Amino acid sequence: MMRALCLALLLPGAALGAGLDCTFTTICSPLTGCQTNDGVPFVFDVTGGGFSFMTGEGLILGTPLSNTTPPALSVLFDTAQDSTILLSVTPAGEAVMTQHDIAPGDRIQSISYFGTCEPRT
């Protein structure tokens, strides 16, 4: 599995049609603290050499960050005005996804999801 994950993360353009299946089992927020659950599924597709995911509003495209050493992966998604998601995945599949929102009144809200990601074929 480790080799498959490394290849999927190194070659997103070549693995067109593949992506990541993630399961987040710990969710943390300054408002609620950390909570564990059975797993929040999240699917990232490979789209044009980058990553994407679907929401109720449509397709969200992400840009892989160049400062992460492969086969690790970090992807930045502009999800909405004043909202950003950062996904980071280690070569072993450990993952964190954090959403950052600038809320009215110049407040920052964030929520982090911790879990694992595996390559989809």
N, C-alpha and C positions, 0 to 999 in steps of 0.2 A: 504494500500500500504506500509506503514512504516514497518509493521510486515513482509510482504513478502520480502522487501529489506533486513531487518535484517537477516532473515533466509537464503536468498541467499548469503549474504556476510559471514555469520558465517559458512556455510556448503558447500563450493564450491565442495568438493569431493562428498558429498552426493547428490548434485544437478547436477550431471554429465549430460551434454547435455544442461544445462542452462547457462546463462551468463548475460551480461549487455548490454542494448541498451542505448547508450549515445548520447546526442545532445549538441554540443558546439556552443554557440551563440555569444561569445566574443573571439576574437583572438588577442593576444598581442605579439609584438616583439620589441626589441630595435630599429630595423631598420625602422619599419612602425608605431609604436605606437599601440594603441588598436583600433580595428574595430569591429563593430557588424554586424551580418548577420542573415539570416533566420535559420541557424542551420546546422552545419557540423555533419552528422551522423557518428557514430563509434560503432562497435560491438565487444565486448569482449566475447569469449567463455570460458567455463570451460574445462580445459584439464588436466587430471591426477592430480587433486587437486590444480592446479595453473590456471592461466589465459593465454589466447592466443588471437592473432588477425592475420588476413591474410593481406599480402601486395602483390604487384606484384612480389616480389622475393620469396614469400612463407610464411609459418607459423612462427610467432614470439612468443616465449614462455616467460612468465613473472613469476617472483617469488614474492609471497606475502611477505611483510616486517613484521617481528615479533614485531617491536616496535610500531605499530599502534594498539590502543585499540579497539577490536571488540565492536560493529558491524561496526565501521569505517573500511576502507580498503585502503591500499597503496600497489601498485604492481610496481616492477621495471622490465623493459624490456630492454634487450641488443638487439638493433635493427640492428646495423651494427658496423663495426670497428669505434671506436671513436664516437659512437652515442648511446644515452640512452633515454628512455622515462620513466617518473614517472607518474603514475595515482594515484590520491587520491580521495576517495569518502566518504562523511559523511553518517551517518545513515539515514538522510533525503533525500539523493540522490544528494546533491550538489557536483559537481566534478570539478577537474582541472587536465589537462594532459599537462605536459611540456616535450618538446623534447630538449635535450642538445647535441650539436655537437661540437667537437674539430675540427676546420677548419685549413687548411694550414696556416702557419705563426703563429702558436700557438694562434689563435684567438678562442674565444668561441662564438657560435651562439646559440640562444635559441628562442623558440616560445611557448607560453602558450595558451591553449584552456580552456575556462571557460564555464560551463553549468551544465547539470544534467544527471544522469544515473538512469535507472530503471531496475529491474530484468527481465530477459527473462525466459519464462517457456517453 
